[in-house]
Amino acid sequence: MTLEQLRRIVARTPHRGVCHVFLGHPASDAADKTTVEPGNVFSPGVWTCGISWWLIDGEEVIAPDRLAPEEVSWHFGGEGDTPVLHAAYGTPSICLRSRLVHRGGEGAEGCDFEEIRLSANAAKSAQVALVIRPVGPAGGTAGLFTLDAERRDLLCESGLRVTLDATPAGHWLAETQPENPCAPLALLLFACTPGPGGDAVIHLRAEHGFLGRTFSRELGLARPHANAGFSAARTKAVEEWAAALPARITAPDERIALTWQRSAWHILAAMDNNLPRIGTVNYPHFWMRDGVIILRALDVIGRSDLARIGVEFLAPRDFAGGFGAEADAPGEGIWSLVQHAFITGDDAWLDAQHEHIARRVAWIDRMRSAAGPVRACIDGVMPRYALAPGSRVVCLAADNGLVNGRMDWHRPNVYINVWCLAGLHWAAEAARRVNWPEETAWRAHADELRRLVVSRLLPVYGNTRDPAVAPSPSGVLADCPELREAFAAWFRTHRVYDNGRRIPEPLWTYFEAAQIRNAVRLGLVDEAWTCLDGMLDEACSPWGISAWREGQPGDNESLPFRNDAGALGWLDRQHALAGNMPHNWTSAEMLLTLRAVFVDDDGERLVLGAGVPAAWLREGASFGVHAMPTRLGPVSFTARVHGGRRISIHYDGPPNPAYGWDRHGFLTTME
């Protein structure tokens, strides 16, 4: 095939935009995140361009954007290989395999390393083309390219540099920016002869550059990865990942450990200068109700260093989010500060948070006694709501001691008041721990609000948000029979059919993940697993990326802050699976839910395996956790199942744990 023929085919091929994930370093800038779609089509930074490999077998042209989803294999690597994205596509006689890995750090000079491997059943000639075009997973107007044939470098006006370790048989470069964003900026054509004697292998390195953006030329380009190759970059990325995720889990079901690692990856990759983000690019600000769950997840995966940065950012901000000041925020903020202090055991740090906790308690008291609307103006409101008077309203007049609040543009008052109760409860617990004088008063306020929630709000329990807040993550009402009754009735009506099949949450996946955890906490373990099995299977199926979704394609959840100037590509309104992904509120809720299967530290005594399903209790199976932080101390254990309904456990952690698998009639012995 000639370059001109290929150029015309590329120009006629639209960008698919069905789903994506991100590669990035927690400390890097948001612009530096690499956006990747099925087949390892990627954009080396946000609003840059699209880079992909096209296989040419005779007259047949095979590329991810030209194939049906089920024809493209795509997944994050398994244990020890999580940072690497694997892809494969081709024909029955020849296959193109890609491995893509990212290295990054502070700033915006990340680098993507890709290995392309062509394999064939019999020796045959084929062509493979490197295609760079404006449109892509996070495409844009990066600029034109020049080719340094001697160095095998493609250099873009933006500073992006693409280096290959093979010499192309031919190339074509655009001389002007194409009007059609699908038309190529650069084509490099390689002749290959894979076969039984060996694969044809090409390596690519894409060093990010943003010289056309404000103040970027003043920063210059240090090129920290200029001399690195794919093998060294992959080895280093895997080594760094081993340290980046200290807490690990193991189970007979391989989906469990993979989901744990991938969910942690999505959270860490999305962070902007070490601050949490619920969605890369989609949500460029800290959002309180989502963000506190991510901070909790960082603590439980062993990254309290990053959680500390986040809670200190949160501490002086009573409200944060694109909808303005909402009534659930003060309680969420108290809960987040106290949970971080408890799991780290840092009483001195907790003592220093007194003013931030006391100020939020005052907000809760003010909302509970409000005679009329209470207003607050905050930064970071989404543009479409910036001039909506409602974005300044925290709550309406109180309802005899209950907060009549605003959250998500309506008044889910069970959810709001449970968070207010959690704020008061954990403020009192903090006061007890570090001897603040307000303990008695704050506990009395919490007891009064609990009585009102149980007597007046649990009878009207039923909003989708209600079963996602208690007993977890809020940490209140776990001992309340009225809550268990209300939750069980809701869950068995809205999440599990009478025949035992799951009723999935179609849009707000974070709610279902939290509801599953509460089903475990409240003893509905079998029903919980009906839903958890479904969530584990459906996360962007058929691809193994564990990326949960939010909202409809092109709806309010798609780039809601209008930060897509210059974008050419992204999630397509017609083809995408959702409005945005991976949604890291769900990633965080899933981490907390998987942890609850293995470890429960909400009571005075540590419980192991409260959510372990009967399917894992077969002879020869094993499961456990390693270096799992809890507020009672770190925990590691491995449980092994033997015949005769016996379990042996190797355990290192707080003394005298309870065993959740006792409900199945197993006898447990310590090794």
C-alpha positions as CSV (number, residue, x, y, z in Angstrom):
1,M,0.0,0.0,0.0
2,T,1.3,3.5,-0.9
3,L,1.5,6.3,1.6
4,E,-1.0,8.3,-0.4
5,Q,-3.5,5.4,-0.3
6,L,-3.0,5.1,3.4
7,R,-3.4,8.8,4.0
8,R,-6.8,8.8,2.3
9,I,-8.0,5.8,4.4
10,V,-6.8,7.5,7.6
11,A,-8.6,10.7,6.7
12,R,-11.8,8.8,6.2
13,T,-11.6,7.0,9.6
14,P,-13.4,8.7,12.5
15,H,-12.1,8.7,16.0
16,R,-14.1,6.1,18.0
17,G,-14.0,7.7,21.5
18,V,-15.7,4.8,23.3
19,C,-13.8,4.8,26.6
20,H,-10.4,5.7,28.0
21,V,-8.1,5.4,30.9
22,F,-5.1,7.6,32.0
23,L,-1.4,7.0,32.6
24,G,0.2,9.5,34.9
25,H,2.2,10.3,38.0
26,P,0.5,11.6,41.2
27,A,2.8,14.7,41.2
28,S,2.4,15.6,37.6
29,D,0.3,18.4,36.1
30,A,-3.2,17.6,34.7
31,A,-2.1,18.4,31.2
32,D,0.6,15.8,31.4
33,K,-1.7,12.8,31.8
34,T,-1.6,10.3,28.9
35,T,-5.1,9.4,27.7
36,V,-5.4,5.9,26.2
37,E,-8.2,4.2,24.4
38,P,-8.7,0.5,23.3
39,G,-5.9,-0.8,21.2
40,N,-3.4,1.6,23.0
41,V,-4.4,4.5,20.8
42,F,-3.0,7.4,23.0
43,S,-2.6,11.1,23.4
44,P,0.7,12.1,24.9
45,G,-0.8,14.8,27.1
46,V,-4.2,16.5,27.1
47,W,-5.4,18.2,23.9
48,T,-2.3,17.2,21.9
49,C,-2.8,14.6,19.2
50,G,-3.6,10.9,18.6
51,I,-0.9,8.3,18.1
52,S,-1.8,4.8,16.9
53,W,-0.4,1.9,15.0
54,W,-2.1,0.6,11.8
55,L,-1.5,-2.9,10.5
56,I,-1.5,-3.4,6.7
57,D,-1.9,-7.0,5.5
58,G,-2.1,-6.8,1.7
59,E,-5.0,-4.5,0.9
60,E,-6.5,-4.9,4.4
61,V,-6.0,-2.1,6.8
62,I,-6.5,-2.9,10.5
63,A,-6.6,-0.3,13.2
64,P,-8.4,0.0,16.6
65,D,-10.7,2.8,15.3
66,R,-11.7,0.6,12.4
67,L,-12.5,-2.5,14.5
68,A,-15.5,-3.6,16.5
69,P,-14.8,-3.4,20.3
70,E,-14.8,-7.2,20.7
71,E,-12.0,-7.4,18.0
72,V,-9.6,-5.4,20.2
73,S,-7.9,-7.0,23.2
74,W,-7.0,-4.4,25.9
75,H,-6.1,-4.7,29.5
76,F,-3.9,-3.5,32.3
77,G,-1.3,-6.1,33.2
78,G,-1.7,-8.5,36.1
79,E,0.2,-8.8,39.3
80,G,3.6,-7.2,39.0
81,D,2.7,-5.6,35.6
82,T,-0.2,-3.3,36.6
83,P,1.3,-0.1,35.2
84,V,1.5,-1.6,31.7
85,L,-1.4,-1.4,29.2
86,H,-1.5,-4.4,26.8
87,A,-3.4,-4.4,23.5
88,A,-3.7,-6.8,20.6
89,Y,-5.5,-6.8,17.2
90,G,-5.0,-8.2,13.8
91,T,-6.1,-11.0,11.4
92,P,-6.1,-14.8,11.8
93,S,-2.7,-14.9,10.2
94,I,-0.9,-11.8,11.7
95,C,-1.3,-10.0,15.1
96,L,0.0,-6.7,16.3
97,R,0.6,-6.6,20.1
98,S,1.3,-3.4,22.0
99,R,2.6,-2.7,25.5
100,L,2.4,0.9,26.7
101,V,3.9,2.3,29.9
102,H,4.4,5.8,31.3
103,R,7.0,7.5,33.3
104,G,6.5,10.9,34.9
105,G,7.0,13.2,37.9
106,E,6.6,16.8,38.9
107,G,5.5,19.1,36.1
108,A,4.6,18.2,32.6
109,E,7.4,16.3,31.0
110,G,6.1,12.8,31.2
111,C,7.1,10.2,28.7
112,D,5.3,7.3,27.1
113,F,7.1,4.1,26.0
114,E,5.6,1.6,23.6
115,E,6.6,-1.7,22.3
116,I,5.0,-3.0,19.1
117,R,5.4,-6.7,18.3
118,L,4.2,-8.3,15.1
119,S,3.8,-12.1,15.1
120,A,2.6,-14.4,12.3
121,N,1.9,-18.1,11.9
122,A,4.1,-18.3,8.8
123,A,6.7,-16.0,7.4
124,K,5.0,-13.2,5.5
125,S,5.5,-9.6,4.5
126,A,3.4,-6.9,6.1
127,Q,3.5,-3.2,6.8
128,V,2.8,-1.3,9.9
129,A,2.3,2.4,10.0
130,L,2.7,4.9,12.8
131,V,-0.2,7.3,12.4
132,I,-0.3,10.7,14.2
133,R,-3.3,12.9,13.6
134,P,-5.0,15.8,15.4
135,V,-7.9,13.8,16.6
136,G,-7.3,11.3,19.4
137,P,-8.3,10.2,22.9
138,A,-7.3,13.7,24.0
139,G,-6.4,15.2,20.7
140,G,-5.9,18.8,19.8
141,T,-3.7,21.2,17.8
142,A,-0.2,20.2,19.0
143,G,1.3,21.5,15.7
144,L,3.2,20.2,12.7
145,F,6.0,17.6,12.7
146,T,9.4,17.5,11.2
147,L,11.5,14.2,10.8
148,D,15.1,13.9,11.7
149,A,15.7,10.7,9.8
150,E,19.2,10.1,11.2
151,R,18.0,10.3,14.8
152,R,14.6,8.7,13.9
153,D,12.9,11.6,15.7
154,L,9.6,13.2,14.9
155,L,9.6,16.6,16.5
156,C,6.4,18.6,16.9
157,E,6.1,22.4,17.2
158,S,4.7,21.8,20.7
159,G,8.0,20.2,21.9
160,L,6.5,16.7,21.7
161,R,9.2,14.4,20.5
162,V,8.5,10.9,19.2
163,T,11.6,8.6,18.8
164,L,11.7,5.2,17.2
165,D,14.4,2.5,17.1
166,A,13.6,1.4,13.6
167,T,14.0,3.2,10.2
168,P,10.8,3.7,8.2
169,A,10.6,2.6,4.7
170,G,8.7,5.7,3.8
171,H,7.1,8.7,5.4
172,W,4.6,11.5,4.8
173,L,4.3,14.8,6.8
174,A,1.6,17.4,6.6
175,E,2.8,20.8,5.6
176,T,-0.2,22.7,6.9
177,Q,-2.6,22.0,9.8
178,P,-5.3,19.8,8.2
179,E,-8.9,21.1,8.2
180,N,-10.1,17.6,8.7
181,P,-9.0,16.5,12.2
182,C,-9.0,12.9,11.1
183,A,-6.4,13.5,8.4
184,P,-2.8,12.6,9.4
185,L,-0.1,15.0,10.6
186,A,2.5,12.3,10.1
187,L,2.7,8.8,8.6
188,L,5.7,6.5,9.0
189,L,5.5,3.2,7.1
190,F,7.6,0.2,8.2
191,A,8.1,-3.0,6.3
192,C,8.1,-6.1,8.5
193,T,8.5,-9.9,8.0
194,P,7.4,-11.7,11.1
195,G,7.1,-15.4,11.2
196,P,8.1,-18.6,13.1
197,G,11.7,-17.4,13.2
198,G,10.8,-14.4,15.3
199,D,8.6,-11.4,15.8
200,A,9.1,-8.0,14.3
201,V,9.6,-5.5,17.1
202,I,9.5,-1.6,17.1
203,H,9.9,0.6,20.1
204,L,8.6,4.1,20.5
205,R,9.3,6.9,23.0
206,A,7.0,10.0,23.2
207,E,8.4,12.8,25.3
208,H,5.7,15.3,26.2
209,G,5.9,19.0,25.4
210,F,3.6,21.9,25.7
211,L,5.6,24.8,24.3
212,G,2.6,26.5,22.8
213,R,0.9,26.9,26.2
214,T,1.1,29.8,28.6
215,F,4.5,30.2,30.3
216,S,5.8,26.8,28.9
217,R,8.6,28.3,26.9
218,E,9.9,30.0,30.1
219,L,10.0,26.6,31.8
220,G,11.8,25.1,28.8
221,L,12.3,21.3,28.3
222,A,14.6,19.3,30.5
223,R,13.9,16.0,28.6
224,P,14.4,13.8,31.7
225,H,13.7,10.6,29.8
226,A,15.7,11.3,26.6
227,N,17.9,8.3,26.9
228,A,15.5,5.7,28.3
229,G,14.3,2.7,26.4
230,F,11.2,0.6,26.7
231,S,12.7,-2.2,28.7
232,A,14.3,0.0,31.3
233,A,11.2,2.2,31.5
234,R,8.9,-0.8,32.1
235,T,11.3,-2.2,34.7
236,K,11.4,1.1,36.5
237,A,7.6,1.6,36.3
238,V,7.0,-1.8,37.8
239,E,9.5,-1.2,40.6
240,E,7.8,2.1,41.4
241,W,4.4,0.5,41.4
242,A,5.5,-2.0,44.0
243,A,6.2,0.9,46.4
244,A,3.3,3.0,45.2
245,L,0.7,0.5,46.5
246,P,1.8,-0.9,49.9
247,A,-1.4,-2.6,50.9
248,R,-2.3,-5.7,48.8
249,I,-5.0,-8.3,48.8
250,T,-5.2,-11.9,47.5
251,A,-8.2,-14.1,46.8
252,P,-9.1,-17.3,44.9
253,D,-11.0,-15.0,42.5
254,E,-8.3,-13.2,40.4
255,R,-10.7,-10.3,39.7
256,I,-10.3,-9.2,43.3
257,A,-6.6,-8.4,43.4
258,L,-6.7,-7.0,39.8
259,T,-9.6,-4.6,40.7
260,W,-7.8,-3.5,43.9
261,Q,-4.7,-2.6,41.9
262,R,-6.4,-1.0,38.9
263,S,-8.7,1.1,41.1
264,A,-5.7,2.3,43.1
265,W,-3.9,3.0,39.8
266,H,-6.8,5.2,38.5
267,I,-6.8,7.3,41.7
268,L,-3.0,7.8,41.7
269,A,-2.8,8.5,37.9
270,A,-5.5,11.1,38.1
271,M,-3.9,13.2,40.9
272,D,-2.9,16.7,40.0
273,N,0.2,17.9,41.9
274,N,-0.5,15.2,44.5
275,L,-4.1,16.4,45.0
276,P,-7.0,14.0,44.4
277,R,-9.2,14.3,41.4
278,I,-12.5,12.4,40.9
279,G,-11.9,12.5,37.1
280,T,-8.9,13.5,35.1
281,V,-9.7,16.7,33.2
282,N,-13.4,16.3,33.7
283,Y,-13.2,17.6,37.3
284,P,-10.2,19.9,37.7
285,H,-11.1,20.9,41.2
286,F,-11.4,19.2,44.6
287,W,-15.0,18.1,45.2
288,M,-15.8,17.6,48.8
289,R,-18.2,14.6,48.9
290,D,-16.2,12.6,46.3
291,G,-12.8,13.8,47.4
292,V,-13.1,12.7,51.0
293,I,-13.8,9.1,49.9
294,I,-10.6,9.2,47.7
295,L,-8.7,10.5,50.7
296,R,-10.0,7.6,52.8
297,A,-9.0,5.2,50.0
298,L,-5.5,6.6,49.9
299,D,-5.2,6.0,53.6
300,V,-6.4,2.4,53.4
301,I,-4.1,1.5,50.5
302,G,-1.2,2.7,52.5
303,R,-0.7,6.1,51.0
304,S,-1.2,8.3,54.0
305,D,1.6,10.5,52.7
306,L,-0.7,11.6,49.8
307,A,-3.8,11.6,52.0
308,R,-2.0,14.0,54.4
309,I,-1.5,16.5,51.5
310,G,-5.2,16.2,50.6
311,V,-6.6,16.6,54.1
312,E,-4.4,19.6,54.8
313,F,-5.8,21.1,51.5
314,L,-9.3,20.3,52.7
315,A,-8.9,21.5,56.3
316,P,-9.5,25.2,55.8
317,R,-12.2,24.7,53.2
318,D,-15.6,24.0,54.7
319,F,-17.2,23.6,51.3
320,A,-15.8,22.5,47.9
321,G,-17.4,21.4,44.7
322,G,-18.8,22.5,41.4
323,F,-22.4,22.8,42.8
324,G,-21.4,25.4,45.3
325,A,-21.7,25.1,49.1
326,E,-23.7,22.0,50.0
327,A,-25.1,20.9,53.3
328,D,-23.3,17.5,53.5
329,A,-19.9,19.1,53.3
330,P,-19.2,20.1,56.9
331,G,-19.9,16.6,58.2
332,E,-17.8,15.0,55.5
333,G,-14.9,17.3,56.2
334,I,-14.9,16.5,60.0
335,W,-15.1,12.7,59.1
336,S,-12.2,13.0,56.7
337,L,-9.9,14.8,59.1
338,V,-10.7,12.5,62.0
339,Q,-10.4,9.3,60.0
340,H,-7.0,10.3,58.7
341,A,-5.8,11.1,62.2
342,F,-7.1,7.8,63.6
343,I,-5.6,5.6,60.9
344,T,-2.2,7.3,61.1
345,G,-2.3,7.5,64.9
346,D,-1.2,11.1,64.7
347,D,-2.8,12.7,67.8
348,A,-0.6,15.8,67.5
349,W,-1.8,16.4,64.0
350,L,-5.4,15.9,65.1
351,D,-5.0,18.3,68.0
352,A,-3.8,20.9,65.5
353,Q,-7.1,20.5,63.5
354,H,-9.3,21.8,66.4
355,E,-10.2,25.1,64.7
356,H,-11.2,23.4,61.5
357,I,-13.4,20.8,63.2
358,A,-15.0,23.3,65.6
359,R,-15.8,25.6,62.7
360,R,-17.6,22.8,60.9
361,V,-19.5,21.8,64.0
362,A,-20.7,25.4,64.2
363,W,-21.9,25.1,60.6
364,I,-23.9,22.0,61.5
365,D,-25.4,23.7,64.5
366,R,-26.3,26.7,62.3
367,M,-28.0,24.5,59.7
368,R,-29.9,22.6,62.3
369,S,-31.4,25.8,63.7
370,A,-31.7,27.9,60.6
371,A,-34.8,30.2,60.4
372,G,-34.4,30.6,56.7
373,P,-32.1,30.0,53.8
374,V,-28.4,30.0,54.7
375,R,-26.0,31.1,52.0
376,A,-22.3,30.8,51.3
377,C,-20.2,31.7,48.2
378,I,-17.3,29.5,47.3
379,D,-14.8,29.3,44.4
380,G,-14.8,26.5,41.8
381,V,-18.5,26.4,40.9
382,M,-19.2,24.9,37.4
383,P,-19.7,27.6,34.8
384,R,-23.3,26.6,34.0
385,Y,-24.2,27.2,37.6
386,A,-22.1,30.2,38.4
387,L,-25.0,32.6,38.1
388,A,-27.6,30.3,39.6
389,P,-28.7,31.8,43.0
390,G,-29.2,28.3,44.3
391,S,-25.5,27.6,44.1
392,R,-25.1,29.9,47.1
393,V,-27.8,28.2,49.2
394,V,-26.5,25.7,51.8
395,C,-29.8,24.9,53.3
396,L,-33.4,26.1,53.8
397,A,-35.1,26.7,57.2
398,A,-34.4,23.8,59.6
399,D,-37.1,21.2,60.3
400,N,-37.3,21.1,64.1
401,G,-33.6,20.2,64.6
402,L,-33.1,18.4,61.2
403,V,-31.1,20.0,58.4
404,N,-33.2,20.9,55.4
405,G,-30.3,21.0,53.1
406,R,-29.2,21.2,49.5
407,M,-27.1,18.4,47.9
408,D,-27.0,17.5,44.1
409,W,-29.6,20.3,43.5
410,H,-32.3,18.7,45.7
411,R,-32.9,17.7,49.3
412,P,-31.9,14.1,50.1
413,N,-32.2,14.9,53.8
414,V,-31.5,11.3,55.1
415,Y,-28.1,11.5,53.3
416,I,-27.4,15.1,54.5
417,N,-28.4,14.6,58.1
418,V,-26.5,11.3,58.4
419,W,-23.4,13.2,57.3
420,C,-24.1,15.9,59.9
421,L,-24.5,13.2,62.5
422,A,-21.2,11.7,61.4
423,G,-19.6,15.1,61.8
424,L,-20.8,15.6,65.3
425,H,-20.0,12.0,66.3
426,W,-16.5,12.1,65.0
427,A,-15.9,15.6,66.4
428,A,-16.8,14.2,69.8
429,E,-14.6,11.2,69.3
430,A,-11.7,13.5,68.4
431,A,-12.4,15.6,71.4
432,R,-12.3,12.5,73.6
433,R,-9.0,11.4,72.1
434,V,-7.1,14.6,72.5
435,N,-9.0,16.1,75.5
436,W,-10.8,19.0,73.9
437,P,-13.3,20.6,76.3
438,E,-16.2,20.3,73.8
439,E,-16.6,16.6,74.0
440,T,-19.7,16.5,76.2
441,A,-21.5,19.2,74.2
442,W,-20.7,17.7,70.8
443,R,-21.7,14.2,71.9
444,A,-25.0,15.5,73.3
445,H,-25.6,17.2,69.9
446,A,-24.8,14.0,68.1
447,D,-27.1,11.9,70.4
448,E,-30.0,14.4,69.8
449,L,-29.5,14.3,66.0
450,R,-29.3,10.5,66.0
451,R,-32.6,10.3,67.8
452,L,-34.2,12.6,65.2
453,V,-32.7,10.7,62.2
454,V,-33.9,7.4,63.6
455,S,-37.4,8.6,64.5
456,R,-38.2,11.0,61.7
457,L,-35.9,10.2,58.7
458,L,-35.5,6.5,58.6
459,P,-39.2,6.0,58.1
460,V,-38.9,7.9,54.8
461,Y,-35.6,6.2,53.8
462,G,-35.4,5.5,50.1
463,N,-33.4,8.0,48.0
464,T,-30.6,6.2,46.1
465,R,-28.1,8.1,48.2
466,D,-29.5,6.9,51.5
467,P,-28.1,3.3,51.5
468,A,-24.7,4.7,50.4
469,V,-24.0,6.7,53.5
470,A,-24.6,4.5,56.6
471,P,-23.1,2.6,58.3
472,S,-20.3,3.2,55.9
473,P,-18.6,5.4,55.0
474,S,-20.0,7.7,57.7
475,G,-19.3,5.3,60.6
476,V,-22.6,5.9,62.3
477,L,-25.8,3.9,62.9
478,A,-24.1,0.5,62.6
479,D,-25.9,-0.7,65.7
480,C,-29.3,0.7,64.7
481,P,-31.9,-2.0,64.0
482,E,-34.1,0.5,62.2
483,L,-31.3,1.3,59.8
484,R,-30.7,-2.4,59.1
485,E,-34.4,-3.0,58.4
486,A,-34.7,0.0,56.1
487,F,-31.5,-0.8,54.3
488,A,-32.4,-4.5,53.8
489,A,-35.9,-3.6,52.4
490,W,-34.4,-1.1,50.0
491,F,-31.5,-3.3,48.8
492,R,-33.7,-6.3,48.3
493,T,-36.1,-4.2,46.2
494,H,-33.7,-2.0,44.2
495,R,-30.5,-4.0,43.9
496,V,-31.5,-7.7,43.9
497,Y,-34.5,-9.3,42.1
498,D,-36.6,-12.0,43.8
499,N,-34.9,-14.5,41.6
500,G,-31.5,-13.5,42.9
501,R,-30.4,-11.4,39.9
502,R,-28.7,-8.1,40.2
503,I,-30.4,-4.7,39.4
504,P,-27.4,-2.6,38.3
505,E,-27.1,1.1,39.0
506,P,-27.1,2.6,35.4
507,L,-25.4,6.0,36.0
508,W,-24.1,6.6,39.5
509,T,-21.8,3.6,40.0
510,Y,-20.3,5.0,43.2
511,F,-23.6,4.6,45.0
512,E,-23.9,0.9,44.1
513,A,-20.3,0.3,45.2
514,A,-21.0,1.9,48.6
515,Q,-24.4,0.1,48.9
516,I,-22.6,-3.2,48.4
517,R,-20.2,-2.4,51.3
518,N,-23.1,-1.6,53.5
519,A,-24.8,-4.9,52.6
520,V,-21.7,-6.6,53.9
521,R,-21.6,-4.5,57.0
522,L,-25.2,-5.2,57.8
523,G,-25.0,-9.0,57.2
524,L,-26.4,-9.3,53.7
525,V,-23.3,-10.9,52.4
526,D,-24.9,-13.2,49.7
527,E,-26.9,-10.3,48.3
528,A,-23.8,-8.1,48.4
529,W,-21.9,-10.6,46.3
530,T,-24.7,-10.8,43.7
531,C,-24.0,-7.1,43.0
532,L,-20.3,-7.1,43.5
533,D,-19.9,-10.0,41.0
534,G,-21.8,-7.8,38.5
535,M,-19.7,-4.7,39.1
536,L,-16.5,-6.6,38.8
537,D,-17.5,-8.1,35.5
538,E,-19.0,-5.0,33.9
539,A,-16.3,-2.3,34.4
540,C,-15.9,-1.3,30.8
541,S,-16.3,-4.9,29.5
542,P,-14.9,-6.5,27.4
543,W,-11.7,-4.8,28.4
544,G,-9.8,-5.5,31.6
545,I,-9.3,-2.0,32.9
546,S,-11.7,-1.8,35.9
547,A,-12.8,1.7,34.9
548,W,-16.2,2.6,36.3
549,R,-18.4,5.2,34.7
550,E,-20.6,8.2,35.5
551,G,-23.5,9.7,33.6
552,Q,-24.7,9.5,30.0
553,P,-22.3,10.3,27.0
554,G,-22.2,14.0,26.4
555,D,-24.4,14.8,29.4
556,N,-23.6,17.1,32.3
557,E,-20.8,14.8,33.5
558,S,-18.8,15.2,30.3
559,L,-16.2,18.0,30.8
560,P,-18.6,20.0,33.0
561,F,-16.0,22.8,33.6
562,R,-15.8,23.6,29.9
563,N,-12.0,23.1,29.9
564,D,-11.9,21.5,26.5
565,A,-10.7,24.5,24.4
566,G,-8.8,23.1,21.4
567,A,-10.0,19.5,22.0
568,L,-10.2,17.2,19.1
569,G,-11.5,13.9,20.4
570,W,-12.4,12.6,23.9
571,L,-15.4,10.5,24.7
572,D,-17.7,10.6,21.7
573,R,-21.3,11.5,22.3
574,Q,-22.6,8.7,20.0
575,H,-20.2,5.9,20.9
576,A,-19.0,6.4,24.4
577,L,-20.0,4.2,27.3
578,A,-20.6,7.1,29.6
579,G,-20.0,10.8,30.3
580,N,-16.7,10.3,32.0
581,M,-14.4,7.6,33.2
582,P,-12.7,6.3,35.2
583,H,-14.8,8.0,37.9
584,N,-12.6,7.9,41.0
585,W,-15.4,8.3,43.5
586,T,-16.3,4.8,42.3
587,S,-12.7,3.7,42.3
588,A,-12.4,4.8,45.9
589,E,-15.7,3.2,47.0
590,M,-14.6,-0.1,45.3
591,L,-11.3,-0.1,47.2
592,L,-13.2,0.5,50.5
593,T,-15.7,-2.2,49.6
594,L,-13.0,-4.8,48.8
595,R,-11.3,-3.9,52.0
596,A,-14.5,-4.5,53.9
597,V,-14.6,-8.1,52.6
598,F,-11.3,-8.7,54.3
599,V,-10.9,-6.2,57.2
600,D,-13.5,-4.4,59.3
601,D,-12.0,-2.0,61.9
602,D,-15.1,0.1,62.6
603,G,-15.8,-1.5,66.0
604,E,-13.6,-1.9,69.0
605,R,-12.4,-5.3,67.8
606,L,-10.9,-6.1,64.4
607,V,-12.9,-8.5,62.3
608,L,-11.3,-10.5,59.5
609,G,-13.2,-11.8,56.5
610,A,-16.6,-10.4,57.3
611,G,-17.5,-10.4,53.6
612,V,-15.7,-13.6,52.5
613,P,-18.1,-15.5,50.3
614,A,-18.8,-19.2,50.6
615,A,-17.2,-19.8,47.2
616,W,-13.8,-19.0,48.7
617,L,-14.1,-21.6,51.5
618,R,-13.2,-24.6,49.5
619,E,-10.3,-26.9,50.5
620,G,-7.0,-25.6,49.3
621,A,-8.1,-22.0,48.8
622,S,-6.3,-19.1,50.4
623,F,-7.0,-15.4,50.8
624,G,-5.7,-12.4,52.8
625,V,-4.2,-9.0,53.0
626,H,-0.7,-7.6,53.3
627,A,0.2,-4.3,55.1
628,M,-3.4,-3.2,55.4
629,P,-3.6,0.0,57.5
630,T,-6.4,0.1,60.1
631,R,-7.1,2.4,63.0
632,L,-6.1,-0.4,65.4
633,G,-2.7,-0.9,63.6
634,P,-1.4,-2.5,60.4
635,V,-2.7,-6.0,59.5
636,S,-1.3,-8.8,57.4
637,F,-2.9,-12.3,57.3
638,T,-3.2,-15.3,55.0
639,A,-6.1,-17.7,55.7
640,R,-5.9,-21.3,54.2
641,V,-8.9,-23.5,53.9
642,H,-8.5,-27.2,54.9
643,G,-10.8,-30.2,54.9
644,G,-13.2,-30.8,57.8
645,R,-14.3,-27.1,57.8
646,R,-11.0,-25.9,59.2
647,I,-9.1,-22.7,58.5
648,S,-5.5,-22.0,59.5
649,I,-4.3,-18.4,59.6
650,H,-0.9,-16.8,59.6
651,Y,-1.5,-13.4,61.2
652,D,0.4,-10.3,62.1
653,G,-1.7,-7.4,63.5
654,P,-3.7,-6.2,66.5
655,P,-4.4,-8.9,69.1
656,N,-7.5,-11.1,69.3
657,P,-9.3,-10.5,66.0
658,A,-12.7,-12.0,65.3
659,Y,-13.3,-14.1,62.2
660,G,-16.2,-13.3,59.8
661,W,-16.1,-16.8,58.3
662,D,-17.2,-18.2,61.6
663,R,-20.8,-17.8,60.3
664,H,-20.0,-20.7,57.9
665,G,-19.1,-23.0,60.8
666,F,-15.4,-23.1,60.4
667,L,-12.9,-23.7,63.2
668,T,-9.9,-21.3,63.0
669,T,-6.4,-22.0,64.3
670,M,-3.5,-19.6,64.4
671,E,-0.3,-20.8,62.7
